[in-house]
């Protein structure tokens, strides 16, 4: 009888605690991985795009006026920008308005 009681107690209290902590640990690990990936993206943007921001060049109409717009890192940044910020460099006639 005591053995069944001990097993019932473990199933009722011990098992949920073990399973719950495993789920929480998995969620925390996922959150940390996503945060690290986001941190790496931001570091990449700062390293590759910021030096190119104030160097407009004339390439003709179909090509981008700003070198940062042709960089591969800009593609990952563009999805996080407001639509008007994405269109502004394309529509300006003077680099000083950007």
N, C-alpha and C positions, 0 to 999 in steps of 0.2 A: 504494500500500500504506500509506503514511504517513497518507493522508487517511482511510482506513477505520479505521485505528488511532486516529486523533484522534476520529473520530465515535463509535467504540465506547467510548472513554474518557469522552467527554462523556455518552453515554447511561448508562454504568455509574456514574459518580460525580457528574457535574454536574447532570443532570436530576433525580435523587432529592433532591439538596440544594435545588434551586430549588422543586420541588413540595412538599417537606417544610416548607420555611420558609413557603410560602404557606398551607399547612394550619395550621401552628402560629400564624401571624399571625391567621388567621380565628378560631381557637379563643380566642386571647387577646382579640381584639376582642369576641367574644360574651360572654366572662367579664366584661369591663369594662362592657359594656352592662347585663348582669344585675345587676352590683354597683351601678351607678349607679341603676338602677330600684329596687333594694332600699333604697338610701340615700334616694331621693326618697320612698318609702313611709314610712320611719321618720320623716323630717322632717315629712311630712304628719300622721302620728299625733301627734307631739309638739306640733305647732302647733295642731291642731284638737281633739284628744281630751283631752290633759292638763289644759287649763283647765276642762273639764267634769266631771272625775272626782269632785270632792268637792262636787257641788251636786245632791243628790237632791231630787226634787220629787214631789208626789202627783198622779197623773194618772188614777187608777182602775186596776182590775186588769188589763184587757187591754193597757194601754199600758206602756211601759218606765218604771221609776221614775227612771232616771238618764238625763240628756240625752245623754250620750255614746253610749248604746245606739241612739239614733235618728239619729245622725250618719252620713253616707254613708261616712266613713273607717272607722267601726267594722266595716263589712261586710268590708273588706279585712284588717282586723286579726284578726277573729274566727277565720278559718281557720288562723291561726298559734298560737292559744291552746289550752291543754289543755281538754278538754270540761268538766271540773269548774270551771274558771275562767269559762267561758261561762255555765254554769248558776247559779253562786253569786249574782250580783246579782239574778237573776230570782227566786230562792227565798228570799232573806233578807227578813225582816219589818222589820228595823231597819237604817238606813243605816250605823250604827256598826259592824255586824258585817262589812261589806264591807271 
